[in-house]
Amino acid sequence: MKHIAAYMLARLGGNDEPTAADVKRILASVGAEGDDDRIELLLSQVKGKDLAELVASGREKLASVPSGGGGGGAPIAVAASGGGGGSSAPAAAEAKKEEKVEEKEESDDDMGFSLFD
C-alpha cells in the first residue's frame, strides 16, 4: 500500500511517469523503505494508464469488499463515493462529541472546586 501511495503522490505532484527511484525517494522522505520487486510490479501494471481510470477501477474493486461491520458493505460504498459532495454525518458526529466534552467540563463545576482556582 505504501508503494501505491508514493506512486500516487508522485503522479499528483505532476510526474506523469514516476520511476522506481522517484517512488523510493518519496518513501525515504517519510522514513519508509521500498521493496524493489513490488515497485517494479506496480510500475509495470500502471504504465501508460490514466490516473483517474486507476482510481475509478480501485473504487469498483473496493465496493465488493466486505466491510466487516454489521452494515453489509454500506460503509465501503459510502467511503468510496465520498470526497466531492461532502456529508453532514461527520459534522453531526463532531458536534455530538463537542457536546459531550462540554457536559464533562460542566460536571466538574458542579463539584465546587477547580484545579485552576
The 8 nearest C-alpha neighbors of each residue, nearest first, counted from 0:
[[1, 3, 2, 4, 5, 6, 37, 41],
 [0, 2, 4, 3, 5, 26, 33, 31],
 [1, 3, 5, 0, 4, 6, 38, 22],
 [2, 4, 6, 0, 1, 5, 7, 41],
 [3, 5, 1, 7, 2, 6, 8, 0],
 [6, 4, 8, 2, 7, 3, 22, 25],
 [5, 7, 3, 9, 4, 8, 22, 2],
 [8, 6, 10, 4, 9, 5, 11, 3],
 [9, 7, 5, 11, 10, 6, 12, 4],
 [8, 10, 12, 6, 7, 11, 14, 5],
 [11, 9, 14, 7, 12, 13, 8, 15],
 [10, 12, 8, 13, 9, 7, 14, 15],
 [11, 13, 9, 10, 14, 8, 7, 15],
 [12, 14, 10, 11, 15, 9, 8, 16],
 [13, 15, 10, 9, 16, 17, 12, 11],
 [14, 16, 10, 13, 17, 9, 11, 12],
 [15, 17, 14, 18, 10, 46, 47, 9],
 [18, 16, 21, 14, 9, 15, 6, 19],
 [17, 19, 21, 20, 16, 22, 42, 23],
 [18, 20, 22, 21, 38, 23, 39, 17],
 [19, 21, 23, 18, 22, 24, 17, 25],
 [22, 20, 18, 24, 19, 23, 17, 25],
 [21, 23, 19, 25, 24, 20, 5, 6],
 [24, 22, 20, 26, 25, 21, 33, 27],
 [23, 25, 27, 21, 22, 26, 20, 28],
 [26, 24, 28, 22, 23, 27, 5, 21],
 [25, 27, 31, 23, 28, 24, 29, 32],
 [28, 26, 30, 24, 31, 29, 25, 23],
 [27, 29, 25, 26, 30, 24, 31, 23],
 [30, 28, 27, 26, 31, 25, 32, 24],
 [29, 31, 27, 28, 26, 32, 25, 24],
 [32, 30, 26, 27, 29, 33, 28, 1],
 [33, 31, 26, 27, 34, 30, 23, 29],
 [32, 34, 23, 35, 26, 31, 2, 38],
 [33, 35, 37, 36, 38, 32, 2, 23],
 [34, 36, 38, 37, 39, 33, 19, 40],
 [37, 35, 39, 38, 34, 40, 41, 33],
 [38, 36, 40, 34, 39, 35, 41, 2],
 [37, 39, 41, 35, 40, 36, 19, 42],
 [38, 40, 42, 36, 41, 37, 43, 35],
 [41, 39, 37, 43, 38, 42, 36, 44],
 [42, 40, 38, 44, 39, 43, 37, 45],
 [41, 43, 39, 45, 44, 40, 46, 38],
 [42, 44, 40, 46, 41, 45, 39, 38],
 [45, 43, 41, 42, 46, 40, 48, 39],
 [46, 44, 42, 48, 43, 47, 41, 53],
 [47, 45, 43, 48, 42, 44, 16, 41],
 [46, 48, 45, 49, 16, 44, 43, 15],
 [49, 47, 45, 46, 50, 53, 52, 44],
 [48, 50, 52, 51, 53, 47, 45, 46],
 [49, 51, 53, 52, 54, 48, 10, 7],
 [52, 50, 54, 53, 49, 55, 56, 48],
 [53, 51, 55, 49, 50, 54, 56, 48],
 [54, 52, 50, 56, 51, 55, 57, 49],
 [53, 55, 57, 51, 56, 52, 58, 50],
 [56, 54, 52, 58, 57, 53, 51, 59],
 [55, 57, 53, 59, 54, 58, 52, 60],
 [58, 56, 54, 60, 55, 59, 61, 53],
 [59, 57, 61, 55, 60, 56, 79, 62],
 [58, 60, 56, 62, 57, 61, 55, 63],
 [59, 61, 57, 58, 62, 63, 56, 64],
 [62, 60, 58, 64, 63, 59, 57, 75],
 [61, 63, 59, 76, 60, 64, 75, 58],
 [62, 64, 61, 60, 65, 59, 72, 75],
 [65, 63, 61, 62, 66, 60, 72, 75],
 [66, 64, 72, 67, 63, 71, 75, 62],
 [65, 67, 72, 68, 75, 64, 74, 71],
 [68, 66, 65, 69, 71, 72, 70, 64],
 [69, 67, 70, 66, 71, 72, 65, 74],
 [68, 70, 71, 67, 72, 66, 73, 74],
 [69, 71, 68, 73, 72, 74, 66, 67],
 [72, 70, 69, 73, 65, 68, 66, 67],
 [73, 71, 66, 65, 75, 74, 70, 76],
 [72, 74, 76, 75, 70, 71, 77, 66],
 [75, 73, 77, 76, 72, 78, 66, 70],
 [76, 74, 78, 77, 73, 72, 79, 62],
 [75, 77, 73, 79, 62, 74, 78, 80],
 [76, 78, 74, 80, 75, 79, 81, 73],
 [79, 77, 75, 81, 76, 80, 74, 82],
 [80, 78, 76, 77, 81, 58, 75, 62],
 [79, 81, 77, 78, 76, 82, 58, 83],
 [82, 80, 78, 79, 83, 77, 84, 85],
 [81, 83, 84, 85, 80, 79, 78, 86],
 [82, 84, 85, 81, 80, 86, 79, 78],
 [85, 83, 82, 81, 86, 80, 87, 77],
 [84, 86, 83, 82, 81, 87, 88, 89],
 [87, 85, 88, 89, 84, 90, 81, 82],
 [86, 88, 90, 89, 91, 85, 92, 93],
 [87, 89, 91, 90, 86, 92, 93, 85],
 [90, 88, 92, 91, 87, 93, 86, 94],
 [91, 89, 93, 87, 88, 92, 94, 86],
 [90, 92, 94, 88, 93, 89, 87, 95],
 [93, 91, 89, 95, 94, 90, 88, 96],
 [92, 94, 96, 90, 91, 95, 89, 97],
 [93, 95, 91, 97, 96, 92, 90, 98],
 [96, 94, 98, 92, 93, 97, 91, 99],
 [95, 97, 93, 99, 94, 98, 92, 100],
 [98, 96, 94, 100, 99, 95, 93, 101],
 [99, 97, 95, 101, 100, 96, 102, 94],
 [98, 100, 102, 96, 97, 101, 103, 95],
 [101, 99, 97, 103, 98, 102, 104, 96],
 [102, 100, 98, 104, 103, 99, 105, 97],
 [103, 101, 105, 99, 104, 100, 98, 106],
 [102, 104, 100, 106, 101, 105, 99, 107],
 [103, 105, 101, 107, 106, 102, 100, 108],
 [106, 104, 102, 108, 107, 103, 101, 109],
 [105, 107, 103, 109, 108, 104, 102, 110],
 [108, 106, 104, 105, 109, 110, 103, 113],
 [109, 107, 105, 106, 110, 111, 112, 113],
 [108, 110, 106, 107, 111, 105, 112, 104],
 [111, 109, 108, 107, 112, 106, 113, 105],
 [110, 112, 109, 108, 113, 107, 106, 114],
 [113, 111, 110, 108, 114, 116, 107, 109],
 [114, 112, 115, 116, 108, 111, 107, 110],
 [113, 115, 116, 112, 107, 108, 111, 110],
 [114, 116, 113, 112, 108, 107, 111, 104],
 [115, 113, 114, 112, 111, 108, 107, 110]]
